[in-house]
């Protein structure tokens, strides 16, 4: 289930407060390019915990 557009408008990176990119392919995630972190979305709920984010791999998530 995709995230609500209203929710996406207010979500920011918890580490730097910067903008996030929402991706649904190959996985549903939120990306922070500034911090190079990937936040998972599980069952339609963003997991916005810095310690659970993973390092961004540009090969896996190229710029749109």
C-alpha positions, 0 to 999 in steps of 0.5 A: 500500500503506497504512503499517503501524499499528505504524509509524504509532504510532512516527513523529513529525515530524522537525522538532518531534517532534509527532504526524502525521496519515496521509492516503491521499486525495487523496495518501498523505502524513503531515501535521504541523499544528504545523509546517504540513508535508506529508511524502510517502509514496513506494511505501509508504516515508515520506520524512521529510526536512524539506528535501523536505517541502512547506508544508501547504495546508489547502484541499488537506488539511482537518482530518478 
